[in-house]
Structure formats: C-alpha cells, structure tokens
C-alpha cells in the first residue's frame, strides 16, 4: 500500500472519528438537558462533572478539526506547487489515473 493511500485512509479515519465525537457530544448535551430536573447532590455532582468533561471534549474536537484543516491546506499548497513545478509529470499522472478509471468503468458495464 502506498504512502498516499495510507495517508488517505488515515484522514478518512480521522474524519469518521471527528464525526463520531460530534455525535457523542450532541448526545451527552441532550442527556444533560433531559436529566436537568433530577434532584439530589449526587446527580448534581455528576452533571457538573459531565459538563466539565463535555467542555474539554468540545475543545479538543475543535483543536483536532483546526489541525486537520491546516494539514489539508498544507497538502493542497504542496500539490499546487508540485503541479506548477512539474506540470508534465502532473499531466502524466492525471492521464494515467484517468486511463485506469476508464478501464475499470469499462469492465464493470
């Protein structure tokens, strides 16, 4: 497996993890709202701890999304520079990928 494929799979996994974390955060917020009327010192203490942990999780998720966005920008810039520095190699790669995709699509019909 090529480095590019591994990187792509890694990025897809990170995106899925970020989506899963967003869902967990949303569910936790909904749970906190639903249990807001529960009385008792223990329930209040648990809610406060959950709120604090939720705030930390949200902050980390935002940091991870920001870092992923920055890496994407760096990769796009590097790709743009490569295409400008070596246009014929980029055209060759694009043609090769197009040929392979065409062959795969042609076989599936």
N, CA, C and O atoms as a Tinker XYZ file with bonds, in Angstrom:
   436  protein
     1  N      0.860000   -1.178000    0.000000    73     2
     2  CA     0.000000    0.000000    0.000000    64     1     3
     3  C      0.899000    1.231000    0.000000    63     2     4     5
     4  O      1.870000    1.303000    0.753000    81     3
     5  N      0.567000    2.189000   -0.845000    73     3     6
     6  CA     1.399000    3.378000   -0.975000    64     5     7
     7  C      1.199000    4.316000    0.207000    63     6     8     9
     8  O      0.218000    4.225000    0.946000    81     7
     9  N      2.155000    5.216000    0.360000    73     7    10
    10  CA     2.083000    6.208000    1.434000    64     9    11
    11  C      0.854000    7.084000    1.266000    63    10    12    13
    12  O      0.199000    7.441000    2.245000    81    11
    13  N      0.542000    7.430000    0.024000    73    11    14
    14  CA    -0.623000    8.275000   -0.250000    64    13    15
    15  C     -1.908000    7.563000    0.148000    63    14    16    17
    16  O     -2.810000    8.186000    0.709000    81    15
    17  N     -2.004000    6.268000   -0.133000    73    15    18
    18  CA    -3.196000    5.501000    0.222000    64    17    19
    19  C     -3.333000    5.392000    1.733000    63    18    20    21
    20  O     -4.433000    5.510000    2.274000    81    19
    21  N     -2.215000    5.167000    2.412000    73    19    22
    22  CA    -2.232000    5.089000    3.876000    64    21    23
    23  C     -2.661000    6.425000    4.455000    63    22    24    25
    24  O     -3.475000    6.473000    5.377000    81    23
    25  N     -2.119000    7.505000    3.921000    73    23    26
    26  CA    -2.473000    8.838000    4.390000    64    25    27
    27  C     -3.944000    9.116000    4.161000    63    26    28    29
    28  O     -4.611000    9.690000    5.022000    81    27
    29  N     -4.456000    8.717000    3.008000    73    27    30
    30  CA    -5.867000    8.919000    2.687000    64    29    31
    31  C     -6.757000    8.120000    3.638000    63    30    32    33
    32  O     -7.771000    8.631000    4.114000    81    31
    33  N     -6.387000    6.883000    3.915000    73    31    34
    34  CA    -7.159000    6.055000    4.841000    64    33    35
    35  C     -7.109000    6.638000    6.251000    63    34    36    37
    36  O     -8.102000    6.620000    6.979000    81    35
    37  N     -5.938000    7.155000    6.624000    73    35    38
    38  CA    -5.772000    7.781000    7.935000    64    37    39
    39  C     -6.654000    9.017000    8.050000    63    38    40    41
    40  O     -7.302000    9.227000    9.076000    81    39
    41  N     -6.681000    9.833000    7.005000    73    39    42
    42  CA    -7.521000   11.034000    7.008000    64    41    43
    43  C     -8.999000   10.664000    7.094000    63    42    44    45
    44  O     -9.765000   11.317000    7.801000    81    43
    45  N     -9.397000    9.619000    6.376000    73    43    46
    46  CA   -10.794000    9.176000    6.422000    64    45    47
    47  C    -11.149000    8.687000    7.821000    63    46    48    49
    48  O    -12.247000    8.948000    8.314000    81    47
    49  N    -10.225000    7.981000    8.457000    73    47    50
    50  CA   -10.460000    7.505000    9.819000    64    49    51
    51  C    -10.584000    8.670000   10.786000    63    50    52    53
    52  O    -11.432000    8.658000   11.678000    81    51
    53  N     -9.729000    9.681000   10.607000    73    51    54
    54  CA    -9.801000   10.853000   11.482000    64    53    55
    55  C    -11.123000   11.582000   11.302000    63    54    56    57
    56  O    -11.716000   12.047000   12.275000    81    55
    57  N    -11.585000   11.682000   10.071000    73    55    58
    58  CA   -12.855000   12.358000    9.803000    64    57    59
    59  C    -14.010000   11.581000   10.431000    63    58    60    61
    60  O    -14.922000   12.175000   11.006000    81    59
    61  N    -13.971000   10.258000   10.322000    73    59    62
    62  CA   -15.019000    9.434000   10.934000    64    61    63
    63  C    -14.979000    9.587000   12.449000    63    62    64    65
    64  O    -16.026000    9.682000   13.089000    81    63
    65  N    -13.789000    9.610000   13.022000    73    63    66
    66  CA   -13.656000    9.793000   14.461000    64    65    67
    67  C    -14.207000   11.153000   14.882000    63    66    68    69
    68  O    -14.898000   11.254000   15.896000    81    67
    69  N    -13.911000   12.189000   14.119000    73    67    70
    70  CA   -14.425000   13.525000   14.437000    64    69    71
    71  C    -15.949000   13.537000   14.369000    63    70    72    73
    72  O    -16.599000   14.134000   15.227000    81    71
    73  N    -16.527000   12.887000   13.358000    73    71    74
    74  CA   -17.984000   12.806000   13.252000    64    73    75
    75  C    -18.583000   12.039000   14.432000    63    74    76    77
    76  O    -19.612000   12.431000   14.981000    81    75
    77  N    -17.927000   10.943000   14.812000    73    75    78
    78  CA   -18.401000   10.170000   15.958000    64    77    79
    79  C    -18.324000   10.992000   17.242000    63    78    80    81
    80  O    -19.230000   10.935000   18.074000    81    79
    81  N    -17.250000   11.751000   17.400000    73    79    82
    82  CA   -17.107000   12.590000   18.595000    64    81    83
    83  C    -18.191000   13.663000   18.629000    63    82    84    85
    84  O    -18.743000   13.954000   19.691000    81    83
    85  N    -18.500000   14.252000   17.475000    73    83    86
    86  CA   -19.577000   15.247000   17.429000    64    85    87
    87  C    -20.898000   14.630000   17.870000    63    86    88    89
    88  O    -21.671000   15.259000   18.592000    81    87
    89  N    -21.153000   13.409000   17.438000    73    87    90
    90  CA   -22.388000   12.716000   17.815000    64    89    91
    91  C    -22.418000   12.437000   19.316000    63    90    92    93
    92  O    -23.457000   12.599000   19.955000    81    91
    93  N    -21.289000   12.022000   19.878000    73    91    94
    94  CA   -21.213000   11.759000   21.319000    64    93    95
    95  C    -21.451000   13.037000   22.101000    63    94    96    97
    96  O    -22.189000   13.036000   23.086000    81    95
    97  N    -20.836000   14.121000   21.674000    73    95    98
    98  CA   -21.008000   15.405000   22.355000    64    97    99
    99  C    -22.481000   15.831000   22.293000    63    98   100   101
   100  O    -23.039000   16.271000   23.298000    81    99
   101  N    -23.099000   15.705000   21.138000    73    99   102
   102  CA   -24.503000   16.083000   20.996000    64   101   103
   103  C    -25.395000   15.216000   21.882000    63   102   104   105
   104  O    -26.321000   15.718000   22.521000    81   103
   105  N    -25.112000   13.912000   21.918000    73   103   106
   106  CA   -25.900000   13.015000   22.771000    64   105   107
   107  C    -25.707000   13.346000   24.243000    63   106   108   109
   108  O    -26.664000   13.321000   25.017000    81   107
   109  N    -24.486000   13.651000   24.632000    73   107   110
   110  CA   -24.214000   13.991000   26.024000    64   109   111
   111  C    -24.928000   15.284000   26.418000    63   110   112   113
   112  O    -25.475000   15.387000   27.516000    81   111
   113  N    -24.918000   16.264000   25.523000    73   111   114
   114  CA   -25.628000   17.511000   25.809000    64   113   115
   115  C    -27.125000   17.257000   25.967000    63   114   116   117
   116  O    -27.765000   17.813000   26.860000    81   115
   117  N    -27.672000   16.420000   25.103000    73   115   118
   118  CA   -29.092000   16.095000   25.175000    64   117   119
   119  C    -29.413000   15.359000   26.470000    63   118   120   121
   120  O    -30.442000   15.612000   27.095000    81   119
   121  N    -28.533000   14.452000   26.869000    73   119   122
   122  CA   -28.721000   13.712000   28.119000    64   121   123
   123  C    -28.684000   14.655000   29.317000    63   122   124   125
   124  O    -29.495000   14.528000   30.234000    81   123
   125  N    -27.756000   15.590000   29.309000    73   123   126
   126  CA   -27.677000   16.553000   30.404000    64   125   127
   127  C    -28.954000   17.387000   30.498000    63   126   128   129
   128  O    -29.450000   17.652000   31.593000    81   127
   129  N    -29.476000   17.795000   29.358000    73   127   130
   130  CA   -30.722000   18.566000   29.359000    64   129   131
   131  C    -31.888000   17.724000   29.868000    63   130   132   133
   132  O    -32.732000   18.216000   30.617000    81   131
   133  N    -31.935000   16.464000   29.467000    73   131   134
   134  CA   -33.038000   15.588000   29.851000    64   133   135
   135  C    -33.028000   15.279000   31.346000    63   134   136   137
   136  O    -34.083000   15.055000   31.939000    81   135
   137  N    -31.850000   15.267000   31.956000    73   135   138
   138  CA   -31.755000   14.929000   33.381000    64   137   139
   139  C    -31.626000   16.170000   34.262000    63   138   140   141
   140  O    -31.340000   16.055000   35.453000    81   139
   141  N    -31.829000   17.331000   33.697000    73   139   142
   142  CA   -31.661000   18.572000   34.457000    64   141   143
   143  C    -32.615000   18.657000   35.639000    63   142   144   145
   144  O    -32.298000   19.300000   36.640000    81   143
   145  N    -33.783000   18.014000   35.541000    73   143   146
   146  CA   -34.752000   18.100000   36.629000    64   145   147
   147  C    -34.531000   17.063000   37.729000    63   146   148   149
   148  O    -35.267000   17.044000   38.715000    81   147
   149  N    -33.542000   16.214000   37.572000    73   147   150
   150  CA   -33.245000   15.209000   38.590000    64   149   151
   151  C    -32.654000   15.897000   39.821000    63   150   152   153
   152  O    -31.735000   16.710000   39.715000    81   151
   153  N    -33.188000   15.563000   40.964000    73   151   154
   154  CA   -32.737000   16.189000   42.207000    64   153   155
   155  C    -31.673000   15.322000   42.878000    63   154   156   157
   156  O    -31.466000   14.158000   42.533000    81   155
   157  N    -31.030000   15.924000   43.821000    73   155   158
   158  CA   -30.048000   15.190000   44.616000    64   157   159
   159  C    -28.649000   15.708000   44.390000    63   158   160   161
   160  O    -28.287000   16.160000   43.304000    81   159
   161  N    -27.876000   15.626000   45.455000    73   159   162
   162  CA   -26.500000   16.126000   45.406000    64   161   163
   163  C    -25.636000   15.295000   44.463000    63   162   164   165
   164  O    -24.806000   15.836000   43.733000    81   163
   165  N    -25.835000   13.985000   44.484000    73   163   166
   166  CA   -25.033000   13.104000   43.631000    64   165   167
   167  C    -25.331000   13.365000   42.154000    63   166   168   169
   168  O    -24.412000   13.413000   41.336000    81   167
   169  N    -26.603000   13.532000   41.811000    73   167   170
   170  CA   -26.980000   13.812000   40.422000    64   169   171
   171  C    -26.398000   15.146000   39.974000    63   170   172   173
   172  O    -25.885000   15.260000   38.861000    81   171
   173  N    -26.476000   16.154000   40.839000    73   171   174
   174  CA   -25.928000   17.469000   40.503000    64   173   175
   175  C    -24.417000   17.394000   40.308000    63   174   176   177
   176  O    -23.867000   18.009000   39.393000    81   175
   177  N    -23.757000   16.639000   41.169000    73   175   178
   178  CA   -22.302000   16.476000   41.062000    64   177   179
   179  C    -21.936000   15.778000   39.752000    63   178   180   181
   180  O    -21.004000   16.188000   39.060000    81   179
   181  N    -22.668000   14.732000   39.423000    73   179   182
   182  CA   -22.401000   14.011000   38.170000    64   181   183
   183  C    -22.633000   14.902000   36.956000    63   182   184   185
   184  O    -21.864000   14.863000   35.995000    81   183
   185  N    -23.706000   15.713000   37.002000    73   183   186
   186  CA   -23.976000   16.631000   35.892000    64   185   187
   187  C    -22.852000   17.640000   35.728000    63   186   188   189
   188  O    -22.445000   17.933000   34.604000    81   187
   189  N    -22.352000   18.170000   36.820000    73   187   190
   190  CA   -21.267000   19.149000   36.748000    64   189   191
   191  C    -19.996000   18.526000   36.177000    63   190   192   193
   192  O    -19.311000   19.133000   35.353000    81   191
   193  N    -19.691000   17.309000   36.624000    73   191   194
   194  CA   -18.515000   16.621000   36.068000    64   193   195
   195  C    -18.703000   16.344000   34.587000    63   194   196   197
   196  O    -17.778000   16.513000   33.793000    81   195
   197  N    -19.910000   15.917000   34.217000    73   195   198
   198  CA   -20.191000   15.641000   32.802000    64   197   199
   199  C    -20.067000   16.911000   31.977000    63   198   200   201
   200  O    -19.517000   16.880000   30.876000    81   199
   201  N    -20.570000   18.028000   32.491000    73   199   202
   202  CA   -20.452000   19.300000   31.780000    64   201   203
   203  C    -18.993000   19.686000   31.588000    63   202   204   205
   204  O    -18.597000   20.138000   30.514000    81   203
   205  N    -18.198000   19.505000   32.635000    73   203   206
   206  CA   -16.772000   19.844000   32.541000    64   205   207
   207  C    -16.071000   18.954000   31.515000    63   206   208   209
   208  O    -15.299000   19.440000   30.689000    81   207
   209  N    -16.344000   17.653000   31.572000    73   207   210
   210  CA   -15.734000   16.731000   30.607000    64   209   211
   211  C    -16.200000   17.018000   29.190000    63   210   212   213
   212  O    -15.430000   16.899000   28.237000    81   211
   213  N    -17.453000   17.394000   29.057000    73   211   214
   214  CA   -18.006000   17.736000   27.757000    64   213   215
   215  C    -17.327000   18.982000   27.186000    63   214   216   217
   216  O    -17.033000   19.042000   25.993000    81   215
   217  N    -17.085000   19.958000   28.032000    73   215   218
   218  CA   -16.399000   21.170000   27.583000    64   217   219
   219  C    -14.988000   20.848000   27.105000    63   218   220   221
   220  O    -14.532000   21.389000   26.098000    81   219
   221  N    -14.296000   19.967000   27.828000    73   219   222
   222  CA   -12.948000   19.558000   27.424000    64   221   223
   223  C    -12.999000   18.814000   26.087000    63   222   224   225
   224  O    -12.175000   19.055000   25.204000    81   223
   225  N    -13.976000   17.903000   25.944000    73   223   226
   226  CA   -14.103000   17.139000   24.698000    64   225   227
   227  C    -14.388000   18.065000   23.525000    63   226   228   229
   228  O    -13.823000   17.885000   22.446000    81   227
   229  N    -15.250000   19.049000   23.719000    73   227   230
   230  CA   -15.553000   20.003000   22.647000    64   229   231
   231  C    -14.310000   20.780000   22.251000    63   230   232   233
   232  O    -14.046000   20.971000   21.064000    81   231
   233  N    -13.547000   21.227000   23.236000    73   231   234
   234  CA   -12.331000   21.993000   22.941000    64   233   235
   235  C    -11.333000   21.142000   22.162000    63   234   236   237
   236  O    -10.732000   21.612000   21.196000    81   235
   237  N    -11.158000   19.909000   22.575000    73   235   238
   238  CA   -10.226000   19.014000   21.873000    64   237   239
   239  C    -10.700000   18.726000   20.460000    63   238   240   241
   240  O     -9.891000   18.656000   19.534000    81   239
   241  N    -12.002000   18.560000   20.288000    73   239   242
   242  CA   -12.552000   18.311000   18.964000    64   241   243
   243  C    -12.307000   19.507000   18.055000    63   242   244   245
   244  O    -11.932000   19.341000   16.894000    81   243
   245  N    -12.515000   20.701000   18.574000    73   243   246
   246  CA   -12.255000   21.899000   17.782000    64   245   247
   247  C    -10.781000   22.015000   17.413000    63   246   248   249
   248  O    -10.445000   22.399000   16.293000    81   247
   249  N     -9.898000   21.682000   18.360000    73   247   250
   250  CA    -8.458000   21.703000   18.073000    64   249   251
   251  C     -8.110000   20.695000   16.992000    63   250   252   253
   252  O     -7.334000   20.995000   16.084000    81   251
   253  N     -8.685000   19.493000   17.086000    73   251   254
   254  CA    -8.405000   18.448000   16.094000    64   253   255
   255  C     -8.912000   18.863000   14.715000    63   254   256   257
   256  O     -8.238000   18.641000   13.710000    81   255
   257  N    -10.099000   19.463000   14.670000    73   255   258
   258  CA   -10.632000   19.918000   13.387000    64   257   259
   259  C     -9.749000   21.017000   12.798000    63   258   260   261
   260  O     -9.497000   21.042000   11.593000    81   259
   261  N     -9.286000   21.919000   13.650000    73   259   262
   262  CA    -8.412000   23.004000   13.177000    64   261   263
   263  C     -7.105000   22.426000   12.631000    63   262   264   265
   264  O     -6.633000   22.836000   11.571000    81   263
   265  N     -6.528000   21.477000   13.358000    73   263   266
   266  CA    -5.275000   20.861000   12.907000    64   265   267
   267  C     -5.470000   20.124000   11.592000    63   266   268   269
   268  O     -4.609000   20.185000   10.715000    81   267
   269  N     -6.590000   19.431000   11.446000    73   267   270
   270  CA    -6.870000   18.699000   10.207000    64   269   271
   271  C     -7.039000   19.680000    9.049000    63   270   272   273
   272  O     -6.567000   19.424000    7.941000    81   271
   273  N     -7.708000   20.793000    9.302000    73   271   274
   274  CA    -7.891000   21.809000    8.272000    64   273   275
   275  C     -6.554000   22.400000    7.846000    63   274   276   277
   276  O     -6.311000   22.603000    6.657000    81   275
   277  N     -5.696000   22.674000    8.805000    73   275   278
   278  CA    -4.375000   23.227000    8.486000    64   277   279
   279  C     -3.546000   22.240000    7.660000    63   278   280   281
   280  O     -2.880000   22.637000    6.704000    81   279
   281  N     -3.584000   20.960000    8.024000    73   279   282
   282  CA    -2.824000   19.962000    7.260000    64   281   283
   283  C     -3.377000   19.831000    5.851000    63   282   284   285
   284  O     -2.620000   19.630000    4.902000    81   283
   285  N     -4.688000   19.942000    5.711000    73   283   286
   286  CA    -5.299000   19.876000    4.387000    64   285   287
   287  C     -4.839000   21.048000    3.534000    63   286   288   289
   288  O     -4.542000   20.890000    2.350000    81   287
   289  N     -4.783000   22.233000    4.150000    73   287   290
   290  CA    -4.310000   23.412000    3.419000    64   289   291
   291  C     -2.850000   23.236000    2.988000    63   290   292   293
   292  O     -2.487000   23.585000    1.865000    81   291
   293  N     -2.017000   22.698000    3.879000    73   291   294
   294  CA    -0.610000   22.476000    3.551000    64   293   295
   295  C     -0.483000   21.474000    2.406000    63   294   296   297
   296  O      0.314000   21.673000    1.490000    81   295
   297  N     -1.269000   20.397000    2.458000    73   295   298
   298  CA    -1.226000   19.390000    1.390000    64   297   299
   299  C     -1.696000   19.981000    0.062000    63   298   300   301
   300  O     -1.113000   19.699000   -0.985000    81   299
   301  N     -2.737000   20.792000    0.101000    73   299   302
   302  CA    -3.228000   21.419000   -1.130000    64   301   303
   303  C     -2.186000   22.368000   -1.704000    63   302   304   305
   304  O     -1.993000   22.425000   -2.919000    81   303
   305  N     -1.522000   23.105000   -0.841000    73   303   306
   306  CA    -0.486000   24.030000   -1.308000    64   305   307
   307  C      0.695000   23.261000   -1.910000    63   306   308   309
   308  O      1.238000   23.651000   -2.943000    81   307
   309  N      1.083000   22.168000   -1.254000    73   307   310
   310  CA     2.187000   21.357000   -1.768000    64   309   311
   311  C      1.826000   20.758000   -3.125000    63   310   312   313
   312  O      2.661000   20.704000   -4.028000    81   311
   313  N      0.587000   20.310000   -3.264000    73   311   314
   314  CA     0.133000   19.766000   -4.544000    64   313   315
   315  C      0.156000   20.837000   -5.627000    63   314   316   317
   316  O      0.602000   20.592000   -6.748000    81   315
   317  N     -0.325000   22.019000   -5.282000    73   315   318
   318  CA    -0.338000   23.127000   -6.229000    64   317   319
   319  C      1.083000   23.481000   -6.668000    63   318   320   321
   320  O      1.335000   23.700000   -7.853000    81   319
   321  N      2.001000   23.534000   -5.714000    73   319   322
   322  CA     3.400000   23.849000   -6.042000    64   321   323
   323  C      4.006000   22.770000   -6.925000    63   322   324   325
   324  O      4.741000   23.071000   -7.866000    81   323
   325  N      3.695000   21.498000   -6.620000    73   323   326
   326  CA     4.233000   20.399000   -7.412000    64   325   327
   327  C      3.736000   20.486000   -8.848000    63   326   328   329
   328  O      4.504000   20.310000   -9.794000    81   327
   329  N      2.442000   20.760000   -9.000000    73   327   330
   330  CA     1.860000   20.850000  -10.347000    64   329   331
   331  C      2.484000   22.015000  -11.116000    63   330   332   333
   332  O      2.721000   21.913000  -12.320000    81   331
   333  N      2.749000   23.123000  -10.417000    73   331   334
   334  CA     3.374000   24.260000  -11.097000    64   333   335
   335  C      4.846000   23.993000  -11.421000    63   334   336   337
   336  O      5.346000   24.432000  -12.456000    81   335
   337  N      5.535000   23.276000  -10.536000    73   335   338
   338  CA     6.950000   22.977000  -10.770000    64   337   339
   339  C      7.159000   21.894000  -11.818000    63   338   340   341
   340  O      8.118000   21.947000  -12.588000    81   339
   341  N      6.264000   20.912000  -11.850000    73   339   342
   342  CA     6.403000   19.774000  -12.761000    64   341   343
   343  C      5.073000   19.513000  -13.469000    63   342   344   345
   344  O      4.424000   18.500000  -13.211000    81   343
   345  N      4.670000   20.412000  -14.349000    73   343   346
   346  CA     3.341000   20.270000  -14.964000    64   345   347
   347  C      3.188000   19.017000  -15.812000    63   346   348   349
   348  O      2.121000   18.403000  -15.817000    81   347
   349  N      4.240000   18.625000  -16.533000    73   347   350
   350  CA     4.096000   17.464000  -17.416000    64   349   351
   351  C      3.998000   16.175000  -16.628000    63   350   352   353
   352  O      3.293000   15.253000  -17.038000    81   351
   353  N      4.687000   16.094000  -15.513000    73   351   354
   354  CA     4.543000   14.899000  -14.673000    64   353   355
   355  C      3.133000   14.836000  -14.104000    63   354   356   357
   356  O      2.542000   13.760000  -14.021000    81   355
   357  N      2.590000   15.988000  -13.712000    73   355   358
   358  CA     1.227000   16.023000  -13.181000    64   357   359
   359  C      0.228000   15.613000  -14.248000    63   358   360   361
   360  O     -0.723000   14.886000  -13.962000    81   359
   361  N      0.435000   16.073000  -15.476000    73   359   362
   362  CA    -0.455000   15.701000  -16.582000    64   361   363
   363  C     -0.350000   14.197000  -16.828000    63   362   364   365
   364  O     -1.361000   13.533000  -17.058000    81   363
   365  N      0.856000   13.665000  -16.781000    73   363   366
   366  CA     1.059000   12.226000  -16.979000    64   365   367
   367  C      0.361000   11.402000  -15.913000    63   366   368   369
   368  O     -0.280000   10.397000  -16.219000    81   367
   369  N      0.482000   11.823000  -14.673000    73   367   370
   370  CA    -0.175000   11.109000  -13.582000    64   369   371
   371  C     -1.693000   11.178000  -13.753000    63   370   372   373
   372  O     -2.385000   10.171000  -13.607000    81   371
   373  N     -2.206000   12.372000  -14.063000    73   371   374
   374  CA    -3.652000   12.531000  -14.253000    64   373   375
   375  C     -4.141000   11.670000  -15.417000    63   374   376   377
   376  O     -5.207000   11.062000  -15.329000    81   375
   377  N     -3.383000   11.614000  -16.491000    73   375   378
   378  CA    -3.770000   10.795000  -17.637000    64   377   379
   379  C     -3.763000    9.317000  -17.258000    63   378   380   381
   380  O     -4.667000    8.571000  -17.636000    81   379
   381  N     -2.755000    8.899000  -16.522000    73   379   382
   382  CA    -2.686000    7.501000  -16.081000    64   381   383
   383  C     -3.849000    7.124000  -15.185000    63   382   384   385
   384  O     -4.443000    6.057000  -15.343000    81   383
   385  N     -4.170000    7.989000  -14.258000    73   383   386
   386  CA    -5.305000    7.730000  -13.368000    64   385   387
   387  C     -6.601000    7.697000  -14.170000    63   386   388   389
   388  O     -7.458000    6.845000  -13.934000    81   387
   389  N     -6.745000    8.614000  -15.110000    73   387   390
   390  CA    -7.941000    8.629000  -15.961000    64   389   391
   391  C     -8.060000    7.360000  -16.779000    63   390   392   393
   392  O     -9.151000    6.807000  -16.919000    81   391
   393  N     -6.942000    6.895000  -17.320000    73   391   394
   394  CA    -6.939000    5.656000  -18.095000    64   393   395
   395  C     -7.359000    4.467000  -17.236000    63   394   396   397
   396  O     -8.184000    3.650000  -17.647000    81   395
   397  N     -6.783000    4.383000  -16.047000    73   395   398
   398  CA    -7.137000    3.280000  -15.146000    64   397   399
   399  C     -8.617000    3.324000  -14.761000    63   398   400   401
   400  O     -9.297000    2.298000  -14.769000    81   399
   401  N     -9.104000    4.504000  -14.428000    73   399   402
   402  CA   -10.517000    4.632000  -14.081000    64   401   403
   403  C    -11.408000    4.274000  -15.265000    63   402   404   405
   404  O    -12.438000    3.623000  -15.091000    81   403
   405  N    -11.022000    4.688000  -16.452000    73   403   406
   406  CA   -11.777000    4.359000  -17.657000    64   405   407
   407  C    -11.837000    2.849000  -17.891000    63   406   408   409
   408  O    -12.878000    2.298000  -18.250000    81   407
   409  N    -10.698000    2.198000  -17.677000    73   407   410
   410  CA   -10.654000    0.744000  -17.844000    64   409   411
   411  C    -11.534000    0.045000  -16.815000    63   410   412   413
   412  O    -12.243000   -0.908000  -17.137000    81   411
   413  N    -11.484000    0.525000  -15.577000    73   411   414
   414  CA   -12.303000   -0.089000  -14.524000    64   413   415
   415  C    -13.789000    0.124000  -14.772000    63   414   416   417
   416  O    -14.591000   -0.787000  -14.565000    81   415
   417  N    -14.156000    1.309000  -15.212000    73   415   418
   418  CA   -15.561000    1.594000  -15.511000    64   417   419
   419  C    -16.015000    0.782000  -16.709000    63   418   420   421
   420  O    -17.138000    0.278000  -16.733000    81   419
   421  N    -15.144000    0.653000  -17.709000    73   419   422
   422  CA   -15.484000   -0.142000  -18.898000    64   421   423
   423  C    -15.705000   -1.605000  -18.579000    63   422   424   425
   424  O    -16.561000   -2.241000  -19.195000    81   423
   425  N    -14.964000   -2.157000  -17.639000    73   423   426
   426  CA   -15.118000   -3.564000  -17.270000    64   425   427
   427  C    -16.400000   -3.800000  -16.490000    63   426   428   429
   428  O    -17.010000   -4.864000  -16.598000    81   427
   429  N    -16.805000   -2.823000  -15.713000    73   427   430
   430  CA   -17.972000   -3.026000  -14.856000    64   429   431
   431  C    -19.286000   -2.979000  -15.626000    63   430   432   433
   432  O    -20.323000   -3.365000  -15.086000    81   431
   433  N    -19.269000   -2.527000  -16.847000    73   431   434
   434  CA   -20.516000   -2.440000  -17.643000    64   433   435
   435  C    -20.789000   -3.682000  -18.374000    63   434   436
   436  O    -21.790000   -3.773000  -19.084000    81   435
